[in-house]
Every structure is written in C-alpha cells, then in structure tokens.
C-alpha cells in the first residue's frame, strides 16, 4: 500500500494507479478517520505530482510545435528542470 520509491522514480501511470487505489479504498467507507485523512493527503500529493508531470509534457509539446516567423518548425532544446 505504501510507495517506497522516490517521486522521481514513479511514473505518471504508477501515480495514477495509486490514486485509483486510494479512491477505491475511500469509497468503501469503512476506513477509520485517521487513515482516511492520511489517504486523502497522499492523494492530494499524487494529484500535484501528476499535474506537474502533465505541465512538463505540455511544455515539451509546445516547444516541439514552435514555429518561426515563416511558419517553419523550430527545434527548441528541452532543458528538464526536475
């Protein structure tokens, strides 16, 4: 149930799978309050990580789709800041 990998090692798909697992557990309604709060907090952290991954992908796509003033594609080097 716990993720032992660091955030940088966990893929978007793994984060999404864990989030689905958390939602499923909480939807059952039989989780004690403290555990529900811990799961909710973990879920919020996962959503933030997924959002950052998606923003990075969007930035990369925008760079790949960049064009110069003549409408020609421009290759812009991607510098990952993570």
C-alpha positions as CSV (number, residue, x, y, z in Angstrom):
1,X,0.0,0.0,0.0
2,X,2.9,2.4,0.7
3,X,5.1,3.6,-2.1
4,X,8.7,3.1,-1.3
5,X,10.1,4.7,-4.5
6,X,11.0,8.3,-4.6
7,X,8.8,10.7,-6.5
8,X,11.3,10.9,-9.4
9,X,11.2,7.1,-9.9
10,X,7.4,6.9,-10.0
11,X,5.8,7.2,-13.4
12,X,2.7,9.1,-14.3
13,X,0.9,5.8,-14.8
14,X,2.1,4.5,-11.4
15,X,0.9,7.6,-9.7
16,X,-2.5,7.3,-11.4
17,X,-2.8,3.7,-10.4
18,X,-2.1,4.5,-6.8
19,X,-4.6,7.4,-6.9
20,X,-7.3,5.0,-8.2
21,X,-6.4,2.6,-5.4
22,X,-6.8,5.3,-2.8
23,X,-10.1,6.4,-4.3
24,X,-11.4,2.8,-4.2
25,X,-10.3,2.3,-0.6
26,X,-12.0,5.5,0.5
27,X,-15.2,4.8,-1.5
28,X,-15.7,1.7,0.6
29,X,-16.5,3.9,3.5
30,X,-15.1,1.6,6.1
31,X,-11.7,3.3,6.6
32,X,-11.1,5.0,10.0
33,X,-10.9,8.8,10.1
34,X,-7.2,9.0,10.6
35,X,-6.5,6.6,7.8
36,X,-8.9,8.5,5.6
37,X,-7.1,11.7,6.3
38,X,-3.7,10.1,5.5
39,X,-5.1,8.6,2.3
40,X,-6.6,12.0,1.3
41,X,-3.3,13.7,2.0
42,X,-1.4,11.2,-0.1
43,X,-4.0,11.6,-2.9
44,X,-3.5,15.4,-2.9
45,X,0.2,14.9,-3.2
46,X,-0.2,12.5,-6.1
47,X,-2.6,14.8,-7.9
48,X,0.1,17.6,-7.6
49,X,2.8,15.3,-8.9
50,X,0.6,14.2,-11.9
51,X,-0.3,17.8,-12.6
52,X,3.4,18.8,-12.7
53,X,4.2,15.9,-15.0
54,X,1.4,16.9,-17.3
55,X,2.5,20.5,-17.3
56,X,6.1,19.4,-18.2
57,X,4.7,17.3,-21.1
58,X,2.6,20.2,-22.3
59,X,5.6,22.5,-22.2
60,X,7.6,19.9,-24.2
61,X,4.9,19.6,-26.8
62,X,4.6,23.3,-27.1
63,X,8.4,23.5,-27.8
64,X,8.1,20.8,-30.4
65,X,5.3,22.7,-32.1
66,X,7.1,26.0,-32.1
67,X,7.4,27.7,-35.5
68,X,9.5,30.6,-36.8
69,X,8.0,33.7,-38.5
70,X,8.0,31.8,-41.8
71,X,5.9,29.1,-40.3
72,X,8.7,26.6,-40.3
73,X,9.2,24.2,-37.3
74,X,11.8,25.4,-34.8
75,X,13.7,22.9,-32.7
76,X,14.0,24.2,-29.2
77,X,16.2,22.3,-26.8
78,X,14.4,20.9,-23.9
79,X,16.0,21.6,-20.5
80,X,14.5,19.4,-17.9
81,X,14.4,21.1,-14.5
82,X,13.4,18.1,-12.4
